[in-house]
Amino acid sequence: MQSLTLVVEDSLFQAANTYAAQRGLTLTQLLKTQLINLIQSAAITSDPLEQFSQGRLSRFETMTLLNVDYSTLLALLGQRGLSLPTLPSEQLEQMADTFVQIIQEVSTP
């Protein structure tokens, strides 16, 4: 196991130490956990196809990053076994409610 030395202002050290203690952790445990989360997060978000599939990138951002058109993007998703992103259920419900209202307004004389 490697050792790490950090140089930080006294106020930052005290605040971080207090924060860790309030959570029942040592400062070392807190920093180790945060480093692990940072590395895992970076690994998860480094692939534009996965980011798109998870709804973290728009279709246009993904197409630009990969320099592909939409049909190629869909093919790449299929090859990787990734699904198209879906909207959160609350947003889908709101869209459905809006659609119903529009239809009712149009069909009401």
C-alpha positions as CSV (number, residue, x, y, z in Angstrom):
1,M,0.0,0.0,0.0
2,Q,1.2,3.5,-0.9
3,S,1.3,6.5,1.4
4,L,0.2,10.0,0.4
5,T,1.1,13.3,1.9
6,L,-1.2,16.3,1.2
7,V,-0.4,19.9,2.0
8,V,-3.6,22.0,2.7
9,E,-4.5,25.1,4.6
10,D,-5.2,24.6,8.3
11,S,-8.8,25.6,7.9
12,L,-9.4,23.1,5.2
13,F,-7.8,20.4,7.2
14,Q,-9.9,21.2,10.3
15,A,-13.2,21.3,8.2
16,A,-12.4,18.0,6.5
17,N,-11.5,16.4,9.7
18,T,-14.8,17.6,11.3
19,Y,-16.7,16.4,8.3
20,A,-15.2,13.0,8.4
21,A,-15.7,12.7,12.2
22,Q,-19.4,13.6,11.9
23,R,-19.7,10.6,9.6
24,G,-17.8,8.2,11.8
25,L,-14.8,8.2,9.5
26,T,-11.1,9.1,9.7
27,L,-9.8,11.6,7.3
28,T,-7.9,8.9,5.6
29,Q,-11.0,6.8,5.1
30,L,-13.0,9.8,3.8
31,L,-10.3,10.7,1.3
32,K,-9.9,7.1,0.2
33,T,-13.6,6.7,-0.4
34,Q,-13.8,10.0,-2.3
35,L,-10.8,8.9,-4.5
36,I,-12.5,5.6,-5.3
37,N,-15.8,7.3,-6.2
38,L,-13.9,9.8,-8.4
39,I,-12.1,7.0,-10.3
40,Q,-15.2,4.9,-10.7
41,S,-17.2,7.9,-11.8
42,A,-14.6,8.7,-14.4
43,A,-14.5,5.2,-15.7
44,I,-18.3,5.1,-16.0
45,T,-18.5,8.3,-17.9
46,S,-15.5,8.0,-20.2
47,D,-17.4,6.1,-23.0
48,P,-19.7,8.3,-25.0
49,L,-21.9,5.4,-26.0
50,E,-22.5,4.5,-22.4
51,Q,-23.0,8.1,-21.5
52,F,-25.6,8.4,-24.3
53,S,-27.3,5.2,-23.2
54,Q,-27.5,6.4,-19.6
55,G,-29.0,9.7,-20.7
56,R,-25.9,11.7,-19.8
57,L,-25.1,12.9,-23.3
58,S,-27.5,14.1,-26.0
59,R,-27.8,12.3,-29.3
60,F,-26.1,15.3,-31.0
61,E,-23.2,15.4,-28.5
62,T,-22.6,11.7,-28.9
63,M,-22.7,11.9,-32.7
64,T,-20.2,14.7,-32.6
65,L,-17.9,13.0,-30.2
66,L,-17.9,9.8,-32.2
67,N,-18.0,11.6,-35.6
68,V,-21.0,9.4,-36.8
69,D,-24.5,9.9,-38.1
70,Y,-27.6,8.8,-36.3
71,S,-28.0,5.4,-38.1
72,T,-24.3,4.6,-37.2
73,L,-24.9,5.6,-33.6
74,L,-27.9,3.2,-33.4
75,A,-25.8,0.4,-35.0
76,L,-23.0,1.0,-32.5
77,L,-25.5,0.9,-29.6
78,G,-26.8,-2.4,-30.9
79,Q,-23.4,-3.9,-31.4
80,R,-22.5,-3.1,-27.8
81,G,-25.9,-4.3,-26.4
82,L,-26.7,-0.8,-25.1
83,S,-30.2,0.6,-25.1
84,L,-31.5,3.9,-26.2
85,P,-31.8,6.4,-23.3
86,T,-35.3,6.8,-21.8
87,L,-36.8,9.8,-20.1
88,P,-37.5,9.8,-16.4
89,S,-41.0,8.5,-15.7
90,E,-42.1,11.8,-14.3
91,Q,-41.2,13.6,-17.5
92,L,-42.9,10.9,-19.6
93,E,-46.1,11.2,-17.5
94,Q,-46.0,15.0,-17.9
95,M,-45.6,14.7,-21.7
96,A,-48.5,12.2,-21.8
97,D,-50.7,14.5,-19.8
98,T,-49.8,17.4,-22.1
99,F,-50.6,15.2,-25.2
100,V,-54.0,14.3,-23.7
101,Q,-54.8,17.9,-23.1
102,I,-53.9,18.9,-26.7
103,I,-56.0,16.1,-28.1
104,Q,-59.0,17.1,-25.9
105,E,-58.7,20.7,-27.0
106,V,-58.5,19.8,-30.7
107,S,-61.4,17.4,-30.5
108,T,-63.7,19.7,-28.5
109,P,-65.8,21.9,-30.8
